[in-house]
């Protein structure tokens, strides 16, 4: 897919999902725009890899970017990024606070899991998690639930 082919939503690899998630997360921390160098730093990828991926994500309608300019997610990209980041946060909170996994391992494993779990299963997991653990500290820290729930 990185070899010059285009990317479609039903074909998004975990790598493309990681790019969208990173762009979304970085955009929340600033004014909504993201620099390629920040994406490369966040993911530990080369600037050339980021350039290839952003080209494909732009062609698929997930981002907008002028040549060498800042990256902006489209509405489609924002929705996809929000969904992936929400998955990551719920899975990470579950692994840390319910199973007692250390934060570094939980972060890495949540990243793996977020790409393979179905939306239906994730919706049920999130509903269960919020019902059974309404004041879960990792969920509060991640902004998933209010500390006054």
Legacy VTK file of the C-alpha trace (Angstrom):
# vtk DataFile Version 3.0
C-alpha trace
ASCII
DATASET POLYDATA
POINTS 149 float
0.000 0.000 0.000
2.868 2.418 0.632
4.355 1.658 -2.770
2.328 4.240 -4.637
-1.108 2.659 -4.379
-4.066 4.460 -2.903
-5.781 3.642 0.352
-9.482 3.074 0.870
-11.288 3.064 4.237
-11.983 -0.664 4.136
-8.291 -1.237 3.386
-6.740 0.874 6.144
-3.802 -0.942 7.642
-2.867 -0.581 11.287
-0.037 1.686 10.133
-2.425 4.092 8.388
-4.703 3.979 11.422
-1.697 4.891 13.596
-1.009 7.904 11.353
-4.614 9.079 11.590
-4.674 8.518 15.353
-1.411 10.424 15.837
-2.569 13.320 13.648
-5.872 13.447 15.522
-4.206 13.334 18.938
-1.649 15.994 17.977
-4.396 18.201 16.524
-6.247 18.125 19.857
-3.171 19.497 21.595
-2.888 22.526 19.314
-4.918 24.592 16.898
-6.044 21.631 14.796
-3.131 21.662 12.381
-0.177 19.325 12.617
3.307 19.428 11.138
4.730 16.365 9.380
7.825 16.522 11.563
5.630 16.192 14.664
3.920 13.119 13.230
7.320 11.588 12.454
8.499 12.305 15.996
5.298 10.982 17.591
5.419 7.701 15.680
9.189 7.300 15.430
9.045 7.188 11.622
11.170 8.968 9.052
9.935 12.153 7.391
9.965 10.275 4.067
7.612 7.623 5.472
5.299 10.326 6.782
5.338 12.062 3.386
4.323 8.823 1.619
1.577 8.064 4.121
0.157 11.590 4.123
0.057 11.562 0.328
-2.035 8.387 0.400
-4.248 9.620 3.251
-4.815 12.896 1.381
-5.810 11.021 -1.781
-8.224 8.882 0.267
-9.858 11.975 1.775
-8.682 11.681 5.395
-6.432 14.745 5.440
-5.825 18.007 3.640
-2.305 19.291 3.141
-0.746 21.787 0.819
2.689 20.824 -0.477
5.021 20.932 2.557
2.239 22.544 4.583
0.511 21.653 7.795
-1.800 18.663 7.975
-5.496 19.140 8.683
-7.900 16.243 9.135
-11.051 16.234 7.055
-14.342 15.453 8.807
-13.870 11.855 7.685
-10.363 11.870 9.172
-11.500 13.461 12.437
-14.213 10.866 12.921
-11.844 8.002 12.141
-9.138 9.438 14.401
-11.568 9.976 17.267
-12.790 6.394 16.971
-9.269 4.923 17.020
-8.094 7.150 19.890
-11.227 6.321 21.923
-10.555 2.613 21.411
-6.971 3.049 22.531
-7.953 4.955 25.654
-10.628 2.486 26.784
-8.395 -0.526 26.143
-5.448 1.117 27.911
-7.560 2.047 30.950
-8.940 -1.497 31.152
-5.479 -3.065 30.960
-4.018 -0.746 33.607
-6.803 -0.461 36.141
-8.663 -3.730 35.789
-5.890 -6.163 34.865
-3.001 -4.343 36.552
-0.789 -4.165 33.468
2.015 -1.597 33.682
1.419 1.622 31.717
4.097 1.082 29.064
2.929 -2.461 28.271
-0.727 -1.395 28.375
-0.047 1.415 25.917
1.727 -0.899 23.461
-0.868 -3.657 23.739
-3.818 -1.265 23.488
-2.250 -0.024 20.246
-2.201 -3.582 18.880
-5.717 -4.401 20.072
-7.362 -1.215 18.779
-6.773 -2.307 15.184
-8.362 -5.731 15.416
-11.441 -5.401 17.606
-14.774 -4.863 15.866
-16.741 -1.681 16.473
-19.669 -3.681 17.864
-17.441 -5.444 20.400
-15.710 -2.177 21.298
-19.074 -0.463 21.868
-20.163 -3.272 24.215
-16.813 -3.263 26.019
-16.952 0.499 26.524
-20.539 0.342 27.826
-19.608 -2.445 30.265
-16.449 -0.650 31.358
-18.223 2.643 32.049
-21.070 0.881 33.877
-18.912 -1.397 36.040
-16.110 1.095 36.700
-17.645 4.581 36.570
-14.883 6.216 38.606
-11.976 4.341 37.082
-8.912 6.561 37.519
-7.297 5.863 34.108
-10.615 6.560 32.391
-10.931 9.823 34.329
-7.299 10.725 33.487
-7.900 9.995 29.803
-11.074 12.118 29.789
-13.314 9.151 28.982
-15.586 9.746 31.966
-16.141 12.584 34.399
-14.731 12.254 37.917
-18.222 13.162 39.165
-19.994 10.344 37.310
LINES 1 150
149 0 1 2 3 4 5 6 7 8 9 10 11 12 13 14 15 16 17 18 19 20 21 22 23 24 25 26 27 28 29 30 31 32 33 34 35 36 37 38 39 40 41 42 43 44 45 46 47 48 49 50 51 52 53 54 55 56 57 58 59 60 61 62 63 64 65 66 67 68 69 70 71 72 73 74 75 76 77 78 79 80 81 82 83 84 85 86 87 88 89 90 91 92 93 94 95 96 97 98 99 100 101 102 103 104 105 106 107 108 109 110 111 112 113 114 115 116 117 118 119 120 121 122 123 124 125 126 127 128 129 130 131 132 133 134 135 136 137 138 139 140 141 142 143 144 145 146 147 148
